[in-house]
Amino acid sequence: MSLTSISPIDGRYHKQVQQLEEFYSEYALIKYRVIVEVEYLFFLSEKKFLKLSASAKKHLRALIENFSTEQAKAIKEIEKITNHDVKAVEYFLKSELDKTDAKEAKEWIHFGLTSQDINNTAIPMLWKGSVEQELIPAYANLQSVLKEQARQWREVSMLAKTHGQPASPTKLGKEFMVFVERLENQIQLFSYIPFAAKFGGATGNFNAHHVAYPKVDWIKFANEFVDEILGLQRMQYTTQIEHYDNLAAHFDGIKRLNTILLDLCRDIWTYISMDYFKQKTKAGEVGSSAMPHKVNPIDFENAEGNLGIANALLEHLSAKLPISRLQRDLTDSTVLRNIGVPIAHTIIAIRSIEKGLGKLVLNEAKLKQDLEDNWAVVAEAIQTILRREKYPNPYEALKALTRGKASITKQTIHEFIKGLKISADLKNELRKITPHNYTGIVAKF
C-alpha cells in the first residue's frame, strides 16, 4: 500500500482489488490493444492478404500470451515521441516484426484502421474479461452466502416492520431470500446484454479497406473477426466510435445490483440496531475511540459508502458515453479510462458485506421477545377468519380493540376471543394463533 496514493483503490483498499489491475490499469489497456492488433494481423494472414511464417506467428503469439509490464513501458516510451497511444502500439509491433523473417508484413499492422477500431474492441474485451472473471462471480458468491444463511434461519420467526411499525410476522430466512431472488434476477438480466464493439474504419464505413480492395466483403470480414476471433458482437452501423448503448446498459445493470446491496446493508444495519443480531468480536479490535463497549456495524457502513460512490460514477458513465457530437468527439476517451473505478468500489463493498455477514450472531431471544410484545399483529388473522365465518364487521371490531393501543397482550386477545358470539371450536381455532406461528407460507428454498 502506498501512503501517497490519491485514490483509496490504490492505497488503503489496494489488496482487495489488485486483481483488477489485469483489466483496468494502463498496462492492461496497452496489453489488450496489442492483442487486437496481433489478432487482426493473424486474421489478415488467414484471409490471404499477407504471408506470415510459422516462426513469425510463434513470436507474435508468445508476445500476446506473455505480455509484460516491461513491454508496456517500451510502448509508453514510444508514445512520448508519437504523442498517440494507439500509434505507439503500432510502431512497437513493427519493431517486433523486425525481429522475425516477416519484416515485409509491417505495413499490414493496423491496415485500414482508425484508433477506435482498436480501442472499441480492446476495451470491450477487457470489460468482458473483468465482468466474467471478477464481477459476476463476486455477486454470485455473495448470493450463495445469503442463500446459505437464509436456509440456516429458515424457521426463525420474526416480527415484520412496515412503515417502521409492527406488522404480520415473517421468517428471517425468507427475508434473506428476498435479496437472493433480487440478485439472481438482475444477474440473469445483466447476462443478456451483449458485449458490443465497433470495427469499421475511420467513420464506420470501411472507406480505406474498400478503396484498397473493392471486391472484398469487408462487412463479412469484420463480423467474423469481431464475433469469432475477439468474442464480441460487432455493431453494424457506427460512427468513428461504438454507440456505448450496451455498455451503458451494463452500467445501469450493475447500478441496480448495487442498489439491491444498499437495501440489504441498511436492513441488516437496522436489525443489528434492534439487537436481532450480535456481532462477533476480534481480539485487539476497537469499536469506538471513546466508548469501549461498542461493536459498530462498520462492514455494512463501509459497503454502503463504497456502493454509493460506485453508483454515482456508474450514473455518469451510463449517461455520458452514449452521447457524442456528430461522428465523434474525444470526451469518451478519458471517461472510458475510469470504468474500473466503480467496479473496484463495488468489489470492495461486496467483500465488506461478506465480512459483515460472517460476523452476525443471531439473538433469537430478542426476536422471540419482540413477537411476544406485539400480540396486536394477530388481529389480521382473527378478523380474516371471522370474515370467513361471516361474522358481522370483524375488521372494525379488531380495529377498535388494537389500533393505537399502548399494550395488547396475549390476555387482551384471548379475552376478546372469549367475548365473541361464536362456537367453541372456532374460539379454539383462534386461540391457537400466536405472533410466533402466524408467519404464513413461502416457496421452498
Secondary structure, 3 states (H helix, E strand, C coil): CCCCCCCCCCCCCHHHHHHHHHHHCHHHHHHHHHHHHHHHHHHHHHCCCCCCCHHHHHHHHHHHHCCCHHHHHHHHHHHHHHCCHHHHHHHHHHHHHCCCCCHHHHHHCCCCCCHHHHHHHHHHHHHHHHHHHHHHHHHHHHHHHHHHHHHHCCCCEEEEEECCEEEEEEEHHHHHHHHHHHHHHHHHHHHCCCCEECCCCCCCCCHHHHHHCCCCCHHHHHHHHHHHHCCCEECCCCCCCCCCHHHHHHHHHHHHHHHHHHHHHHHHHHHHHCCCEEECCCCCCCCCCCCCCCCCCHHHHHHHHHHHHHHHHHHHHHHHCCCCCCCCCCHHHHHHCCCHHHHHHHHHHHHHHHHHHHHEEECHHHHHHHHHCCHHHHHHHHHHHHHHCCCCCHHHHHHHHHCCCCCCCHHHHHHHHHHCCCCHHHHHHHHCCCCCCCCCCCCCC
